[in-house]
């Protein structure tokens, strides 16, 4: 089985954004069910299959390619790779619910409280109340019109997580370091912005793809908050620590809201 990193999947997804030729749907031509009607099949699902195919990682999708959000969810559930909305991470294939109703597609999904399975996109960054995604069939004239979107976490039904290859510390440090200007740095800085918005760090970084003095200061604050070595180096340990800081902050906020509601009766 081919295994690729989260970074490769995300970079492949970004390479597809804005590449729609407008001369026939590349996704459906590849999938084998081309039709001029966008919703002839679930193009959003086929789009994610196309994305993994382009990255040489289609066999990382349990059960193989499909154009059904329900089948994707069940296959990932059977493989032990399905997670709840609060566990969302970059690289997850996120299934959204627009109705907010509990799904009736599968009894096991229903028992877990998952919502309807309406649309799927790749998560590329996680914020406090939203996630950034890339997906197909979400507003273009053809379903191969990949776009970057901001989605509310409240609309997440479940998260399908392929078994990615681990990114080594060396690879992370080479991509995200002082003086760098790249998409990996931009994605990382979005996590620092989330920490700032949650009040975990006091240094606010800009929304560019550059790693300058402000970013370095914010990194050291994040390391201090996570109680790990404060050296300004972005490595796998820091990235995991930030993930836990954000999720712990979200859980604490949810707990306060629940307690407040109980107090009000």
Secondary structure, DSSP 8 states (H G I E B T S, - for coil): -----HHHHHHHHHHHTT---SSS-HHHHHHT---SSGGGS-HHHHHHHHHHHHTT-GGGSTT---S-HHHHHHHHHHTT-EE-GGG--TT-EEEE-SS--B--S-HHHHHTT-B---EEEEEEEE-SSEEEEEESSSSSSSTT--EEEEEEGGGEEEEE--------HHHHHHHSSTT-BSHHHHHHHHHHHHHHHTTS-S----SSSB--HHHHHHHHHHHHHHTS--SS---HHHHHHHHHHHHHHHHHHHHHHHHHHHHT-
